[in-house]
Amino acid sequence: MITTLLIALPLLLSPGPGYIVSLTLAAQLGFTNIIRFLLGISIVYVITSILLGYFMMQIISLNPGILNIIQLLGGIFILYLGIRLAYFSDNTDIETIKPNILNGLIIQFLNSKYFIVVILIFSIRSDEPILITAIIITVISVFGLLIYSLIGSLVHSFLTSKGVLRIMNLSFGIMLCLVGVWLLSTLPKAIT
């Protein structure tokens, strides 16, 4: 169990699309306005960890291209979020952009990095009970999600200038677009 923790911590806490979006949304909207979004991501953490432990390795052995499809869809979705964020207006009603459970489910389900990291952890720790590994993965992932979101929320509390908020929206939007482009650029040539 300790070995799994040591392997999983750096892999799962590294910045990925879910963490970046959570940090960005918390910085813009505050922590309490993104709780449903975080719940959506957390649900995917639980489901993914358990299902991957039992089934994903078999699916990939039958059809390795499935991860490429998830990566393609995830890259497109993250590009969409980045563009939307970059053009976010300070005059937009907060209720129109308030993230919900479905948004969290979608972004995390399309986060190919998470699937790959979970598969890697399970493959490295194949001698450990699947349920224990799944619990460790889920707890670390939710912990990281909360840390990134709380950091974003701290940034939110310091934002008073509309100009600063506009620059931050543009900067984070560009970063998300870069993550999306990176995901798409790492696809095998046969897919693209």
Buried (B, 14 or more C-beta within 10 A) or exposed (E): EEEBEEBBBEBBBEEBBBBBBBBBBBBBBBBEBBBBBBBBBBBBBBBBBBEBBEEBEEEBEEEEEEBBEBBBBBBBBBBEBBBEBBEBEEEEEEEEBBBEBEBBBBBBBBBBBBBBBBBEBBEBBEEBEBEEBBBBBBBBBBEBBBBBBBBBBEBBEEEEEEEEBBEBBBEBBBBBBEBBBEBBEEBEEEEE
